[in-house]
Amino acid sequence: MKNIKKTSILVFSFFIGFYQFAHSWTPNKEIEIISHAKETSSTYAFARAVAKAIEDEKLLPNGVSVKIVGGARGGKARNYVLNTNADPHVMQVLTPSQINNAILAKQDVGYKNSKGIAVMAVTPLLMTVNSESEYQSLDDVIKKAKSNPGKVVQAGGAFGQVASLVGKMISDEKGVDITYAPFDDEGVLQLLGGHVDFILENPGQVFKFVDAGKMRLLASSVKLDSKPNVPTFKEAGYNGIILEQYRGLWFSEKNTEEQRKFYIDLMKKVSETKSFKEYVSKNNMTPLWIEGSSLDKMLEDEHNAYFKLSTELNLIN
């Protein structure tokens, strides 16, 4: 009996010790989530959903708070988080643009300077036009571009983001010349005003305008449960690649594995909250979980794929 009791105490002590070791680092000041786009962007919306879940469920210890910092463009935000302010209390929203923009701009700070925390969702890409436009289908856009080379305008964020690359691949496959115009608001206001022809955006950016009758969807990267009449790009006649638009978080490689483990555990809890699940569902996103070193490998593969694609599209030399 004494031996059993002694063994039980040892096992209990082991697990207590392991738990304390696994969680021996905790934040001791306010956490910043950096959004490399403005408050109207889907990037900021993701950061807001994460922060809301953390605050609502009180997931941070010792009264530590979380805030979102937005507005800085991708290169500056990336350099701040991964290089100049390599602080474990600072994370950045991770999107595909943060991989490819570094390639296009030939910047030194990129995925190699990061530690991936987690990817938590992927979102559809939607070809969207003003509801009063002449376009009723992707084919209508292509026909207009063929008869008016360079006059059809796709609006979006900084060139190098997923939307800009997909637009380039569509125009290349169809043999047309479509002009790309970058805007701080990703072209949403310009489309509402009828100043551009289309945008390639996600549900979080456009669904409220579609539902209000101000925008119309021509195609989607996936079949939409809430809008089954919208064709996929393949159904609409485009047979090329549609790049995934994932959302997640990363921070500097200078931070420790212990610190990364804390945030992986935190984001896993976030992903299981009611409010975050509602955010994913409301925006027609798909839950996805890739963490830590597996995410690092994914980002390496992403970098290689974007480098190859950007080279083939003559975006870099």
N, C-alpha and C positions, 0 to 999 in steps of 0.2 A: 504493500500500500504506500509506504514512504517513497519507494522508487517511482511508482506511478505519479504520485504527487509532485515529486522532484522533476520528473520528465515533463509533466504538464506545465510547471512553472517555467522550465527552460524553453519549451515551445512557445509559450505565451510571450516570454521575454524576447525571443527571437523575432516574432512578428511585430512586437512593439518597436524593437530596435530597427527592423527593416523599414517600417512605416516612417519612422522619424528620419532615417537616412534618406529615403526616397523623397521626402518632403522637407528636407532640412533647409532649403532656400525658399523664402516667401518674400513677396514684394513689401517694401517698407515705405513707399511713397506712391504718389498718384501715377497710374499707368496711362500712357498715351497710345492711342491707336491712330496712326497716321494714314489719312486718305489722300492719295495723290490726285484727287479730282474734287470738284466743288460739291456743295451740298445737294445740288440737283442730280448728281450722278448716281449710278447704281453702285459704284465703289463706296461712296459715302453711305448709301443705304445699307450695305452689308455691315459696315463699321457700326452704324447706328443699331442694327439688329443685335449684333454681338454685345455692344455696351448695354443695351436695354435688358438683355437676358442676365447679364452679370449683376446689374443693379437690382432688378426685380427679385432675383433669387438670392441676392446677397452672397455671391460666390467668392468674393475676395475676403481675405482675413484681415483682422485688426483694423477694420474701418477704412481700408484703402479704397480709394475711388478710381474711376476710369473716365477719361475724357477723349473726345475725338478731335483731332487737329486736321483740318482740311485746307485745300487751296493750292498747296505747292505742287508744281507739275512733277511728273514722274521722275525725271533725272535728279532734281533737287531733293525730292522726298526720299528716293532710294539712297542717295549719297548720305543724307542726314541719318537715316536709320542704320544703314549697313556699315558706315565708315566714320563720319565725323562725330556722331553721338551714339557710339556703340554701347548703349545702356540697356540692361535687361528690363527696364521699365518702359521701353519704347519698342513698339511693333509697327509693322506696316501691312496694310491690306495687300494681299498677293493676288495679282491678276496676270493673264498672259502678256499684257503689254509691258509689264516690268521685266520680262525676259527678252522680248523682241526689241523694245525701244533701246535697250543698252547695246544691242547688236547694231541697229540702224545708226545710232549716234556715235558708235565706236567708243563707248564710254568704258572706263576701266572698272567701274563698280557695277557688279551684276550678281548673277546667281552664285558665283564662286565665293562671294563675300558673305553669303547668307547661311543661316540655319533655318530650314523649313519647320514650321510649327505644325500646321495642319491645313489641308484643303477640306472644305466642309460642304460645298454645293457646286453644282454646275447649272448654267442658265441657258435657255434657248436664245438663238439669234434670229431676229425678226426683220424682214424687209417691210418698211413702213412708209406710207405716203400720206399726204394731206387728203382728207376725205373729199375735197373738191377738185382734186387733180384728175387728169384724163386717164391715169393708169388704173387698170382693173386687174392686171396680172404682171408677172415678171416679164412675160413675152412682150407686153406693151412697152415696158421700159427699154428693152433691148431694141425693139423696132424703132423707137424714137431716137435712141443713141446711134443706130446705123444711119438714119437719115439726117442726123444732126451731130456729126462727130465733135466731141468735146463740149457740147452744149448741155448735155444731161449732167446734173451735179448731184453727187452723193455727199452729204454732210456727215460729220462725225467728230470724234476727238482727235488727239494728236496722231499723225500718220505713224503707222507701226502697230497700232492697236489692232485687235482681232478684226473689228469691223472693216477697217481700211484694207487689210490684207484679203479678206473674203471678197470685198468689192472689187479689188484688183483681179482676183482669180476668176470671178464671174465675168468681168469684162474681157479678160484674156481668152477664156473658153469660148465666149460668144463672138470674139473678134471685133469688139467695139471699143470706142474711146470714151470713157466716162471720167469726168473731172472730179477730183476729191478735194473738199474744202473743210479744213479743221476749224472747230469752234470750241470755246471754253465750256459751253453747255452741251457739247456733243451734237449740236445741230438741231436740238429739239425745238427751240424758239424759231429758228429759221424755217423749219418745216411747217410749224404752225402758221407762220406768216406767209407761206407759199413762196418763199424765196429760193428754195432748193427743191430737187425732185424727189429724193428719198433718203432715208437713213437706214442703217442696219443696227438695231438696238435690241435691248432685252425687255422683258415684260415690265419690270419695275419702272422703266423710263416711259413707256408708251401706252400701257394698258388703260390708264385713267383717261387718256385722250381718245383712245379707241372706243372705250365704253361711253364717252361723252359725245361720240359722233364727230370728232374733229380730225381723227386719223383713221387710216384703213390699212389692214395687214394684207400683204401680197404673198408672203411665204415665210416659213419657219424652219429652223434646223431640226426640230422634232415635231411630232404630232401633238397638238395642244388639246388636252382633255376639255378645257373650258371653251375652246373655239375650234371645234372639229372640222368646220368648213374651210379653214385656212390650210392650203396645201403645204407639204414639205417642199424644200428646194428641189429635191429630186422629182417630186410630182409636178412641180412647176416647170421642169425642163433643164435644171442645172445638175450636172452629174459629177461635179468636182468635190473637193474636200471642204467641209465646214469645220473650222477649228473650234474646239471646246472653249467656252468661257467659264472658267472656274473661279471660285472665290475662296480665299483662305488668308493665312497670316504667316509672316516670316519675321525674323529679326537678325541681328548681326552674328556672323560666325565667331566673333570674339566673345560672345556669351557662352556660358558653360552648358554641358549636357543636363546638369541638375536643374538649371534655370529653364531649359527647353522642356524638360519633363514636367515642370510645374505648369507651364502654359498648355502643353498637350492635354494634361488632365483637366485643366480649366476649360479648354475649348470642347473637350468631349462632353463635359457637363452642360456647356452652353448648347451644344447640338441636340441635347436631349430635353431641353426646356420647351414648354408649351409655346412661348412667344417666338422662339427661333423657328420651331416647326411651322408655326403660322406664317412667318415671314417667307420661308421656303415655299410653302403651298400657295400663298397669295401671289407670289411672283412666278408661278409655274416652273420653279426650279426643281432639280433632282438632288436629294441628299447624297453626299459622297464623303467618304472618310479616308484620307491618306495622311499619315503622320510621320514626323521625324525623319529618320534616314531613308525611309521609303519615299518620302516626298522629295528629299534631296536628289535621289536617283531619278525621279520623275522630272524634276526641273533640269537636270543635266540632259535627259533625253529631249525635253522641250527645247532647250537651247540649241541642241544639234539639229532638230527638225526645223526650227525657225531660221537658223543660219543657212541651212540648205535651201529653204523656201525663199528667203530674201535674196540669196545669190541667184537662184533660178529666175526670179522676177526682176533681176537687175537693180535691186534696191541698194545693194552694196557691191563693192568691187575690191 
